[in-house]
Amino acid sequence: MRLVYATSMGEGGDIVRARELAAELVEDGKRILGPDHLTTLLARASFAYFTGQAGEIRRAQELTTAVVEDLTRVLGADHGYTLFIQGGLIRWTALSGEVERARDLNAAIVEEVQQALGADNLLTLGHRARLARWIGEAGDAARARELAAAVVNDDKRVLGPEHRETLAARSYLVRWTGEAGDPGRARELAAKLVDDDERILGPDHRHTLFARVQLARWTGESGNAEAARKLATVVLKDLVRVYGAHHRYTLLARGWLAPWSREDL
């Protein structure tokens, strides 16, 4: 329950407190349950995740590498938890600047997870969605769009249209549709995603906020600069309110929305 609480704090925007709670749970887990207990290992993974969310990408990569090694030793390389946490390692690898390496690692783990758990397993679908992301960030937006579209279709079939994994995959599809050269279609997809994210996840959830960032971005890219400016102004204020002015989410959004946002935000 404490780990769930820490995660909910982080999802709500309080990354600092979530990290503190995870750190406390790591120490208590080691003392009471032992360093190799699953609760302790998952608490370490959570601490690593919130370390990265707080902006310490390299440190998160180091911490997650150590957790993956211990999960592999304790549970095995093909265990679901090991395969899941490897996704975090891939994420921090990419965000530390090694995007092509992350893409290759992600492609390999898709094969491993599909073989171990099946093509329609939640973990397989999640890794496929993230593979689309890293392929796009490595420079192939058209291929990323194809992969994201396929994952969205499979997510809807297996998980349903309102599952969080489906919503996350739709976010990738919005981005790579726009970056592959169709900003008008990306704007349409983003508008629908904003509506669904707000209804299902809530207005301050990070997925909702980034759906709104994408809506502002592709509204501007489609030629409606005035509407994009209005959308960008509001969403950037909300990001500052939820995460703070210097959080990497806020800074990333500022970069994307720079052509349509005011300097004083």
C-alpha positions as CSV (number, residue, x, y, z in Angstrom):
1,M,0.0,0.0,0.0
2,R,2.8,2.4,0.7
3,L,4.3,1.8,-2.7
4,V,0.9,2.5,-4.3
5,Y,0.6,5.7,-2.2
6,A,4.0,6.9,-3.4
7,T,3.1,6.2,-7.0
8,S,-0.1,8.1,-6.6
9,M,1.7,11.1,-5.1
10,G,4.1,11.1,-8.1
11,E,1.3,10.7,-10.6
12,G,-0.4,13.7,-8.9
13,G,2.7,15.8,-9.5
14,D,4.5,15.7,-6.2
15,I,7.6,14.0,-7.4
16,V,9.7,15.1,-4.5
17,R,7.4,13.5,-1.9
18,A,7.0,10.4,-4.0
19,R,10.7,9.9,-4.1
20,E,11.0,10.4,-0.4
21,L,8.3,7.8,0.3
22,A,10.0,5.4,-2.1
23,A,13.4,5.9,-0.4
24,E,11.8,5.3,3.1
25,L,10.2,2.1,1.8
26,V,13.5,0.9,0.4
27,E,15.2,1.2,3.8
28,D,12.3,-0.4,5.6
29,G,12.2,-3.2,3.1
30,K,15.9,-4.0,3.4
31,R,15.6,-3.9,7.2
32,I,12.4,-5.9,7.7
33,L,12.1,-8.1,4.6
34,G,15.7,-8.3,3.3
35,P,17.4,-6.8,0.2
36,D,16.2,-9.6,-2.2
37,H,12.5,-9.5,-1.2
38,L,10.2,-8.5,-4.1
39,T,8.8,-5.5,-2.2
40,T,12.3,-4.1,-1.6
41,L,13.2,-4.6,-5.2
42,L,10.1,-2.9,-6.5
43,A,10.6,0.0,-4.0
44,R,14.1,0.4,-5.4
45,A,12.6,0.5,-8.9
46,S,10.1,3.1,-7.8
47,F,12.9,5.2,-6.2
48,A,14.9,5.0,-9.4
49,Y,11.8,6.1,-11.5
50,F,11.1,9.1,-9.3
51,T,14.8,10.0,-9.3
52,G,14.5,10.2,-13.1
53,Q,11.3,12.1,-12.9
54,A,13.0,14.6,-10.7
55,G,15.5,15.3,-13.5
56,E,18.5,13.1,-12.4
57,I,18.5,11.0,-15.6
58,R,21.9,9.5,-15.3
59,R,21.4,8.5,-11.7
60,A,18.1,6.9,-12.6
61,Q,19.8,4.9,-15.3
62,E,22.4,3.7,-12.8
63,L,19.8,2.8,-10.1
64,T,17.6,1.0,-12.6
65,T,20.5,-1.0,-14.0
66,A,21.3,-2.3,-10.5
67,V,17.7,-3.2,-9.9
68,V,17.4,-5.1,-13.2
69,E,20.6,-7.0,-12.4
70,D,19.2,-8.0,-9.0
71,L,15.7,-8.9,-10.4
72,T,17.4,-11.1,-13.0
73,R,19.4,-12.8,-10.3
74,V,16.4,-13.3,-7.9
75,L,13.5,-13.8,-10.3
76,G,15.1,-14.7,-13.6
77,A,15.6,-12.8,-16.9
78,D,12.1,-13.8,-18.3
79,H,10.1,-12.9,-15.2
80,G,7.4,-10.2,-15.8
81,Y,8.8,-7.8,-13.2
82,T,12.3,-8.1,-14.7
83,L,11.0,-7.4,-18.2
84,F,8.8,-4.5,-16.9
85,I,11.6,-2.7,-15.1
86,Q,13.9,-3.2,-18.2
87,G,11.5,-0.8,-19.9
88,G,12.5,1.9,-17.3
89,L,16.1,1.2,-18.0
90,I,15.5,1.7,-21.8
91,R,13.7,5.0,-21.0
92,W,16.6,6.4,-19.0
93,T,19.1,5.2,-21.6
94,A,17.2,7.1,-24.3
95,L,16.7,10.3,-22.2
96,S,20.4,10.3,-21.3
97,G,21.2,10.7,-25.0
98,E,21.6,7.1,-26.2
99,V,18.4,7.0,-28.3
100,E,19.6,4.5,-30.9
101,R,20.9,2.2,-28.2
102,A,17.5,2.5,-26.5
103,R,15.7,1.7,-29.8
104,D,17.8,-1.4,-30.2
105,L,17.3,-2.6,-26.6
106,N,13.6,-2.0,-27.0
107,A,13.4,-4.0,-30.2
108,A,15.2,-6.9,-28.5
109,I,13.0,-6.8,-25.4
110,V,9.8,-6.8,-27.5
111,E,11.0,-10.1,-28.9
112,E,11.8,-11.5,-25.5
113,V,8.5,-10.4,-23.9
114,Q,6.4,-11.7,-26.8
115,Q,8.2,-15.0,-26.6
116,A,7.8,-15.3,-22.8
117,L,4.3,-13.8,-22.3
118,G,2.6,-13.7,-25.7
119,A,1.7,-11.1,-28.3
120,D,-1.4,-9.8,-26.5
121,N,0.2,-9.5,-23.0
122,L,-0.1,-6.0,-21.5
123,L,3.7,-5.9,-21.1
124,T,4.3,-6.8,-24.8
125,L,1.9,-4.1,-25.9
126,G,3.5,-1.5,-23.7
127,H,7.0,-2.3,-25.0
128,R,5.8,-2.1,-28.6
129,A,4.3,1.3,-28.0
130,R,7.6,2.5,-26.5
131,L,9.5,1.0,-29.4
132,A,7.5,3.3,-31.7
133,R,8.6,6.2,-29.6
134,W,12.3,5.4,-29.8
135,I,12.2,4.6,-33.5
136,G,10.7,8.0,-34.0
137,E,13.1,9.8,-31.8
138,A,15.9,8.1,-33.6
139,G,14.7,9.7,-36.8
140,D,12.1,7.5,-38.5
141,A,8.8,9.3,-37.9
142,A,7.0,7.5,-40.7
143,R,7.9,4.1,-39.3
144,A,7.1,5.2,-35.8
145,R,3.6,6.3,-37.0
146,E,3.0,2.9,-38.5
147,L,4.0,1.0,-35.4
148,A,2.0,3.3,-33.1
149,A,-1.1,2.9,-35.2
150,A,-0.7,-0.9,-35.1
151,V,-0.3,-0.8,-31.3
152,V,-3.3,1.4,-30.8
153,N,-5.5,-1.1,-32.8
154,D,-4.2,-4.0,-30.8
155,D,-4.6,-2.1,-27.5
156,K,-8.2,-1.4,-28.3
157,R,-8.9,-5.0,-29.2
158,V,-7.1,-6.5,-26.2
159,L,-7.5,-3.9,-23.5
160,G,-10.4,-1.7,-24.6
161,P,-10.4,1.9,-25.8
162,E,-10.3,3.5,-22.3
163,H,-7.4,1.5,-20.9
164,R,-4.4,3.7,-19.8
165,E,-2.1,1.8,-22.1
166,T,-4.4,2.5,-25.0
167,L,-4.4,6.2,-24.1
168,A,-0.6,6.2,-23.9
169,A,-0.3,4.6,-27.3
170,R,-2.7,7.1,-28.8
171,S,-0.4,9.8,-27.5
172,Y,2.5,8.3,-29.5
173,L,0.3,8.1,-32.5
174,V,-0.6,11.8,-32.3
175,R,3.1,12.8,-32.1
176,W,4.4,10.7,-34.9
177,T,1.4,11.5,-37.1
178,G,2.3,15.1,-36.8
179,E,6.1,14.6,-37.2
180,A,5.5,12.4,-40.2
181,G,4.0,15.3,-42.0
182,D,0.3,15.4,-41.2
183,P,-0.2,18.1,-38.5
184,G,-4.0,18.5,-39.4
185,R,-4.7,14.8,-38.6
186,A,-2.4,15.0,-35.5
187,R,-4.5,18.0,-34.3
188,E,-7.7,16.0,-34.7
189,L,-6.3,13.0,-32.9
190,A,-5.0,15.2,-30.1
191,A,-8.4,16.9,-29.6
192,K,-10.1,13.6,-29.1
193,L,-7.3,12.4,-26.8
194,V,-7.6,15.4,-24.6
195,D,-11.3,14.8,-24.2
196,D,-10.8,11.1,-23.3
197,D,-7.8,11.8,-21.0
198,E,-9.6,14.5,-19.0
199,R,-12.7,12.2,-18.6
200,I,-10.7,9.0,-17.7
201,L,-7.6,10.3,-16.0
202,G,-8.5,13.7,-14.8
203,P,-7.4,17.2,-15.9
204,D,-4.1,17.3,-13.9
205,H,-2.8,13.9,-15.0
206,R,0.5,14.1,-16.9
207,H,-1.0,12.3,-19.9
208,T,-3.8,14.8,-20.0
209,L,-1.4,17.7,-19.8
210,F,0.8,16.4,-22.5
211,A,-2.2,15.7,-24.7
212,R,-3.1,19.4,-24.3
213,V,0.5,20.3,-25.2
214,Q,0.2,18.2,-28.3
215,L,-3.1,19.8,-29.2
216,A,-1.5,23.3,-28.9
217,R,1.5,22.2,-30.9
218,W,-0.4,20.7,-33.8
219,T,-2.9,23.4,-33.8
220,G,-0.1,25.8,-34.4
221,E,1.7,23.5,-36.9
222,S,-1.6,23.3,-38.8
223,G,-1.6,27.1,-39.3
224,N,-3.8,28.5,-36.5
225,A,-1.2,30.4,-34.5
226,E,-3.8,32.4,-32.5
227,A,-5.6,29.3,-31.2
228,A,-2.3,27.6,-30.5
229,R,-1.2,30.6,-28.5
230,K,-4.2,30.5,-26.3
231,L,-3.9,26.8,-25.8
232,A,-0.2,27.0,-25.0
233,T,-0.7,29.8,-22.5
234,V,-3.2,27.8,-20.5
235,V,-1.4,24.5,-20.5
236,L,2.0,25.9,-19.6
237,K,0.4,27.7,-16.6
238,D,-1.1,24.4,-15.6
239,L,2.2,22.5,-16.0
240,V,3.9,25.1,-13.8
241,R,1.1,24.8,-11.2
242,V,1.3,21.0,-11.1
243,Y,5.1,20.3,-11.6
244,G,6.9,23.6,-11.2
245,A,8.6,25.9,-13.6
246,H,11.8,24.0,-13.8
247,H,10.5,20.4,-14.0
248,R,11.6,18.7,-17.2
249,Y,8.0,18.2,-18.2
250,T,7.5,21.9,-18.1
251,L,10.7,22.6,-19.9
252,L,10.0,20.0,-22.6
253,A,6.6,21.6,-23.2
254,R,8.1,25.1,-23.4
255,G,10.4,23.8,-26.1
256,W,7.6,22.4,-28.2
257,L,5.4,25.4,-27.7
258,A,8.0,28.1,-28.0
259,P,6.6,29.5,-31.3
260,W,3.2,30.0,-29.7
261,S,3.9,30.9,-26.1
262,R,4.7,34.1,-24.3
263,E,8.1,34.6,-22.9
264,D,6.8,35.6,-19.4
265,L,5.1,32.3,-18.7
